[in-house]
Amino acid sequence: MKFPWEDKYKKLAITAFLTIAASILFYMILDRWSSVWGVISLFIDSLEPIIYGLVLAYLLNPLMNIIECRMMLPAMKKVFSKDPERAKKFARGLSIFVAWLLALAFIVALVALIFPEIYESVESFIRSVPQYSENIMEEFNEIMEKNPSIANFFENLKNNFSTDTSSILESVQEWLPNVNVLLTRLTNSVSAVLTVVLNLVVGIIVSVYVLKDKEKFTAQFKRIFYSTMSYKKANNVIAFWRLTHEKFGSFIIGKTFDSMIIGVLCFLILTVVNMPYAALVSVIVGVTNVIPFFGPFVGAAAGGVLILLVDPLQCLTFLLIALILQQFDGNILGPKILGTTTGISSFWVIFSILVGSGLFGVWGMICAVPVFAVIYTLVKDGCHYLLRKKGIDYSSETYQKIDHIDEDTEAPVWLKKE
C-alpha cells in the first residue's frame, strides 16, 4: 500500500541530495579554480578559430547581403530562370566570393599604402641619425661649457668608472643565462603569431560556411528554443537576439562611417598644412578611431612619432590638429552618428563609453554603445509594457507636460504654463 506522504518525502529527499551535491561541486570548483580555469582556457583556445570565423562572418554579412540582393540574385534568376533554388545557391556563393575579394582588396590596398610610407620614414630616420647625433653632441658640449658643475660631475663619473676586465667578464657571465630566457620568449612570440595567423586562415574558411548556411543555423536555433521553452519565452529570446543584432549592426555601420569621415577630414587638413605622410597618418587616425575615446589617442601617438622623425615642430602642429579632431568626434560627430544609428541620445553614448571603459577597458569601450543600446531598449519597452497594463499613456512627450498623476482619479495633472 502506498501512502500519500511517500511522494512528498521522496521529492524532498531528492531535492536535498541535489542541493548537497551542487554545493559540494561548487566548493570543489572554487577549491581547484586554477585547474578548472586551465581547462576552460584550453576549451576557449580550441574554439578560437570558430570565434574568429563567427566574428568575420558577422562583419562581412552586411556587404554580402548588399551584393547578393542587388547584384547576384537578380542576375542568377535570369541565368537560371527555370531553377530558382540553383539560382539562389549560385548567387550566395558568388556573393561570398565577391565580398571576401573586396575585403581582401581593401586590406591589401591599406597595406600597400602604409608600408611604403613606413619604409620611407625608417629610411629617412636612419639617414638622419648621424645629423641627430651631431646635433645632440653639440648641445651637450654647449651645456657642459655653460655649467661647470655638471661638467665636473660627468668627469668624476668617468674617473670612477671601473674598466676591470674580470668584473666585465663576471657581468657577462651573469647576463648569459638571460639569453636563453630571451630566446624562449622570442620563440613563444613567433609561435603565438603563427598560431594567430593559422586561426585567422581557419576562421576565414569557417566564415564562408557560416555565411553560406546562415539561414539554416538560424532555423536550428529557433527549433531548439521552441522545443525547450514555452512559446512566449522562445519568442522573447528570439526578439532579444534580433534586437542585439540590430543594435550591434547599426553601431558597426555608424562607427565605420564616423571613422571614414574623421580619416578624410584628417587627410584634407594635413594636406592643406603640408604635413608629411598625410595619407599614412590619416589612415592610421581613421582606423584607430574605431575604438571610442582610446583609439584617437593611439592614432595621434603613432602619427606623431612618424612626423617627429621629419620635423618636431610639425609634430606639435599635428598633435594640436589631432586633439581638435578628437574633441569634434568625441563630443559632436560621434555621439550624433551613433545616437542616430543606435537609437540613443548623445549623452547616453558618452555615458556608456565612460562606464564601459572604466569596467572592461578597451573591449568595454568598443562594445559599450551597442550593449547599452540593447539595455536601454529593453528598459524602455519594459516601461511601456507596464504603463500599458495600467492604462497610462507611455510616450515621452506626454510626461514632459505632466506634473503628477492623481492617485484617486488616476488622471494626469498637467504642468502650469508660465
N, C-alpha and C positions, 0 to 999 in steps of 0.2 A: 504493500500500500504506500502510495506517495503522498507525503504531507505537503501542504501549501507553502510551509516555511522553508522547505528544502531548496527550492529555486532561488529564494531570496538570499539565503546564506551561501549558496553556491556562487551566485553573481558577486556577492560581497567578497568571498574568498579569492575569486579570480581577479577582481579589481585590486585587492590588497597585494596579491602576488605581483601583478603587473606594475603597480606603483613602486614596490620594493625593488623589483628587478630594474626598472627605469632609473631609480635613484642610485643603485649600485653601478649601473652602466655609466651614468653621468659622472659619478665620483671617479671611476676608473679613467674616463676620458680626461678629466681635469688633472688627475694624478700623473698621467702619462701624456700630457698635452704635446710635449715636444715630438714624441714619436707619432702621435696622431696627426699633428700638423705636417710632419715629414711625409706621411702617406698622402695627405690631402694635396700638398705641394707637388708631389710626384704625379698625382692624378691630373692636377691642373696643367702641369708641364706637358703631359702626354696629349692633352686636349688643345694645346696652344695652336697647332696648325688649323684645327677646326674653328677656333675662336677668330683667328686671322681671316679665314675664309668667310665666316659669317659677317664680320665687320666689312670686308671688302665687297661682299655681295650687297650689303645694305647700302653702302656708299655709292655703288655703281648702279643700283636698281633704278633710280630716277632717270639717269641718262639712257639706260637700256629701254625703259618704258617709252620715252620720247621717240627713240629710233624705231622701236617696234610698231608703235601705234601710228606714227605719222609717215613712216617711210616703208619699212619692210612688209608689214602686214597688208597694206593696200596693194603693193607690187606683187606679193606672192599670191594673193587672191586672184589676181589677173592671170598669173602664170599657171596656177593650179585651180582653175575655176570649177572643175568637176570634183575636186578633192579638198574640202575645207580643212580637214584635220592635217593633211600633209602641208597645206599652206601655212598653218599655224606653227608646225614644227620647224619648217624651213625659216619662217620669219623669226622665231625665237632664237634659233641657232645663229643666224646671220646677225641678229641684233646684239647678242652676247659678244660675238667676234668683233663687230664694229665698235661696240662700247669699250672693250678692252684695248682695241687698237688705238682708239682716240686717247684713252687714259695713258697708255704706254708712250704714245707720241708726245703727249704733254710732258710727261716725266723726262723723256729724252731731250726735248727742247729746253726744258728747265735746266737740266744738267749741262747741255751744250752751251747755254747762256752763262751759267755760273762758273764752270771750271776754267775756261779761258781767262776770265776776269781774275779768278783766284791765282792762277799760274802767273799772270802778268803782275799781280800785286806782290807775290812772293819773290818773283824775279827782280822787280823794282826794289824791293826791300833789301835783297842780297847785294844788289849793285850799290845801294846807298849805305851799307854797313860801314865801309871804310870812312866815308864822309861823316857819318854819325859818330864814329869812334873819335875821329879827329876833332870834331866839334866838342865832344864831351871832355876830351883831354885838355883842350884849350880853356874850357870853362873851369875845369878842375884846377889847372895851374894858376888861373887868374884868381880863384878863390884862395889858393894857398898863399899867393903873394900878398893878398889884401888881409889875410888873417894868419898872423904868425903863430898864434896859439894852436890853431888847427894843424898847421904845418908841423909844429913840434910834436903834436900827438901822433901823427902818422909816422914821423921819423922814429919816435920811441917804439911804436908798434913794429916797425920794420926791424929795429935793432934787437928787439926781444923775441922776434920770430925764430923759432928753432928749426934748423935745417939738418938735424941729426939723422943720418941715414937709417940707423936702427929703429928710431921712432917712426920714421916714414914706413919702413917695412912692416912694423907691428900694426900700423894703421891699415896698410893694405891687406895684411892677413886677417885683420878683424872685419874688413869690408868684403872680402872674397865670399864668405858664406852667403852674403846677401844676394850675390849674383844668381844663385840657384833659386832664391825666392822670386827675384825679378823675372827670371826665365819661366818659372812656373806660372806666374801671374800673366806674363805675355802669352804663353801657350793657352792658358784658360781664356784669355780675352779673344784670341784668334778663334778658338773653338766655339766661344759664345757667338761671335759674329757669323761664323759658318752655320751654326745652328739656326740663328735668326733668318739667314738667307734661305736655308733649306725649308724652314717653316713657312716663309713667305711664298716660296715656289709651290709647296703643297697647298697653302692657303688659296692661291690663285686657282688651282685645279678644283679645290673644294667649292670656291665661289661660283665657278662655272656650273657645277652640278646643282648648287642651291638655286641659282638664277633659272636654270633650265626647268626645275621641278618645284618652283616656289608655291604654285597653287596646290600641288599635291601635298606638300608639307603642311600648308595651312589647313587643308581639309583633314589631315591626320590629327592635328592638334584639336580641331573642332570636335572630331569624333571622340577623342579622349575626354574632353571637357563634358560633352553631353552624356557620355556613358558613365562618368563617375560623379557627376553633380546634378543637382536639380536644374531644371531649365532656366530658372531665374538666376541662379548663381553662375551658370555657364554663360548666359547672356551678359552678365555683369563683367565676368572675366574677359570675354571677347571684346566688349566695349572698352574696357580698361586698356587692353593691348592696342586697340585701334587708336585710342586717344594718345597713348605713348608714342606710337609710330608717327602719328600726325604731328605731334609737338617736336619730336626729335628731327623728323624730316624737314619741318619748317625752319628749325634752328640751323640745321646744316646748310640749307639753301640761303637763309638770311645771312649767316656768318660768312659764307663764301662770297656772297655779293658785297658785303661790307668790306671784306679784306681786299677784294679786287678794286673797289673804289679807293681805299687807302693806298694801295700799291700804285695805282695810276696817278693819284694826286702827288704822291711822293716823287714819282718819276718826273712829272711836269715841273714841280718846284725845283728839284735838283738840277734839271736841265736848264732852267731859267737862270739859276745862280752859278751855272758852270761847275758843278760839283763833279769830282772824278768818280768813276764807276757808278754812274747814275742808274743804269739798268740793273746791275747786280745788286746794289743796295736796295733798290725799290722792290726787287723780287724777294729779298730777304725780309724786308719790312712787311710786305704783303702776306708772305707765307706764315711768318711768326705771329701775325696779327690774328690768326685763327684762334690762338689761346687768349682768352679775355684778360685784360689788365697786365698779366705777367708777360705775355707774348711781345707787346710793343717794346718793352724794356730790353728783352733779349735781342730783338731786331735792331734796336738803336745801338746796343753794345757791339754787336757783330759788325754793323755798318760803320760805326765809329772807329773801330780798330782798322778796317780797311782804308778809310780816309786818312786816319792818323799816319799811316805809312807814307802818305804823299805830302800832306800839309796839315800840321797840328791846328792852325788857325781855322781852316775849313772844317776840321773835325768838330770844333766848338760850334761853328755855324750849323753843321748838320745835327748835332745834339739838340740845339735850340729848335730846329725845324721838327725833329722827331718828337720833342716834348709838346709842341703846339699840335701836331697831328694826333698824338696820343690823347691829349685833352679834348680835342674836337671829336675824335672817335669814341672815347670813353664816356663823354658826357652828353653828346648831341647825336652823332650819326649812328653809333652802335645801338644805344637804347631805343632810338626811333625805329631802326630797321628791325631789330629783334623783337621789339614790342609789337610791331605790326605783324610779323610772321608768326609769333608765338601766342599772340592774344593777351599779353600782359603789358602793363604800363612801364614807362621808362624807369620809374622809381623802383618797381619790383625787379627789373632786370639788374640794376645796380645792387639792390639788396641781396638778391640770390647769389650774385657773383662774389660779393664780400663774404657772405656766410659760407658758401661752398669752398672758397679758397681757405678760409680760416679753419674749416673742419677737415677737409680732404686734400688740401694742397692743389697741385696742378690739375689732377683729374677732377677735383671739385670745381675748379674754375671752368673747365671745358664743359662739364655736364650740368652745371648748376642751373642754367637758364631753362633747358628743356625739362629737367626734373621738377623745378619749381612751377613751370607752366602746367605740368600734369597735376601736381598737388593743388595749385590754385584753381584749376578747372574742376577737380573733384570736390573741393570745399564749396565752390560756387554752386555746382549742381546739387550738392547735399543741402545747402541752404535753400535753394529754390524748391527742392522736394518738400522740405519741412514746412516752408511757408505756404506752399500749395495745399498741404494737408490741413493747415489752419485756415485756409480760405483767404489768405492775405496776398496782396499784390507783391511780387518779388523783384520788380525792375528797380535798378539802382536810382534812376531818375526820380522815382516816386519818393524814395527815402531821403533825397536831398531836400524835399519840401516838407517832410513830416517832422513835427515837434515831438510828438509821442502818440502812442495808441491807447485809447481809453480802455481801462481794464473791465469796465462793466458793459459798455456797448460794443467793444472791440472795433470801434471806428477810429480812423486816423484823425489826429488833431494837427492842423497844418500850422507851419511857422507863420508868424505875423510879418507882413511886409513892412519894411522900414520906410 
